[in-house]
Amino acid sequence: MTFDTEAEARMWKTMLDETGSDVIEAGRRWNAAQSQDETIEDLVTEYIAFQSRGDSRTLKDYQALQRNHITNEIGWKSAASVEAKDLRKYVKTLLAKNLSPKTIRNIFTIVSAAFNLAVQDRRVQANPCTGVRLPTLIKTEPPIIAQRDIDVIMKAIGTDAKKGDSVSVMLREQL
């Protein structure tokens, strides 16, 4: 089999990997992706373009998540035929890549928002993301700076934390 682009070759490899090297099933997926049906990739691309009013950092982050985690993983699937079970499997795939729960939620938020837009436009009947359980976020506590560390910092910048100057007062207020 030959491909016109490297992206197509990667998509074929992903399909083979997902199907356990089942060429027939991968072929079905390939044909679905090549059909004229609107794909998840189409929905996500439109959603990101719709969000172009946002700051360029957010836009670039969305595009990176799309490129790295959506396009080859589920982007080829027909948007009208994807089901919640497909998305549960997708979440498991992302977990297997050792992505953080926050990253998985960010990715899924984009996919879900793209489906919400398609529902509003009546291009799909329902959002298959609804009800799909996502990994729990891990809360981290901010580090606590010990007094001895503050004293070292203050000495290094030439102030005395014990004298109550404005820098040390600000540092104490932040703790």
N, C-alpha and C positions, 0 to 999 in steps of 0.2 A: 504494500500500500504506500502511496506517495501523498505528500501533503504540500499545500501551497505555502503555508507559513509554519513557523516554529510553534506558534500558539495552537494551531490545529494538531500538530504532532503531540504536544503536551496534553491536549484535551483527549486524544485517542489513548494515550498512555494512562491517564487518569481513569478513563472508562474501563480499560482493561484491568487496572488495579482494583477498581470498585467491584468488578464482576468476577474477580478471582481468575482472570485470564480467559473468561468465557467469551470467545470471539463472536458468537451469535448474539448474545445479550449486548455486548459492547457495540455490535453493528446496529442493533435496534436503537440503542441510545444515540449513536452517531446519526442515524437517519432522522431521529426526532429532532436532534440539534440542527440538522441541515434543512429541515422543513421550513415552511413559511410561518409556522406557529411562533407567536411571541414568546421569547424565552425569559427566564429569570434575569439573565444578563441584560436583556432589553429594558426590563422594568427598572433594574438598579441604575443603569446608565441614564435613563430618563429622570429618575428620582434625583440623582446627583446633579444633573444639569438644572433641574428645578430648584435645587438648593444653592445655585451659584450666587445668590445674593449674599450668602454667608461669607465669613472671612476666608481668605485664600488658604490659611492653615487647615481649617476644617475641611475644605474642599479637597485639598491634597491628601489629608488623612483618609477621607472617604474613598478617594480614587486608589490609594495604596491598599486599603482593605479589600476593595473590589478586585484589584489586580492579583493580590496575593492569596485571597481566601474565598472568593466567590466565583470568579470567572471559570476556573478549571474544575472546581469542586461541584457546583450545582448550576452554574450559569447557563449551561447548555440545555437544561431541562425546560420543557414546555411549561409556561407559567399557568396555563389553564388546567393542566393535568397533575401538577404537583400536589401532594397531600401532606398532612401533618406527619405521617409516618416517615416520609422522605426527609422532612426537616429534622425529626428526632434523630434519624441516622446521620444526618449532616452534623448535628451538634456532637454526636459521639465521635465522628471523624475529626472534628476540631479539637475535642478533648484528647484524642489519641496523639495529636500533634504537639501536646503539652502546651497549648496556648492557655494564657491566664483566663479565669472566669470573666474578668473585665473586658478583655479583648474579644472573647466569644460573644459577650453581650453587645459590644460595639458592632460587631459584624452582623449579628442577628437583628439589631435595631435597624440597620440599613435595609436588610432584606424585608423585614416586616413593614417598614415605612414605604418601601417601594410597592409592596402588595396593597397597602392601604390606599395609595394613590391610584393604583389600577382598579380597586374596588370602587372608589369615588367616580372613576371614569367609565365604570361598568364594563371593563375589559375582562375582569374575573369576577366570579360570584361572591367569593369569600376569601378572607385572608387565612391561608393555611398555617400561618405562624401562631395564630391564636391558640393559647393553651399549651404550646410546646414549652416544657420545663427547661430552664437554663441553669447552668451551674451557679451555686451560691457565691456571692462576692465574699472575699476574705478581707475583713477589716484589719487594718494595721494601725497601731498606736504610734503617734509621733514620738521620736526619741526624746528622752528627758536629759537635759544637760545638767551634769553635776556641778556644784559650786566650785569644786577644784578646777574643772574645765573652764568655767567662766573666768576664774582668777588667772588661769594661764593665758586665755585669749586677751583679757584686759591688760595683762602685763606686756604681752606682745605688741599691743597697740599703744602702750604708754599711758594707761589710766589705771586707777586703783578702784576696783569694784567695791571696796569697803567704804570709800569716801562718799559714795552716793552721787557721783557725777552723772550727767544726763545719759551718757552711753550705757552705763551700768544699770541705771534706772530703767531705760528702755528694754535692755536685755531681761531684766527681772520681770517686767510686765509681760513679756512674750512667753514666759515660762508658765 
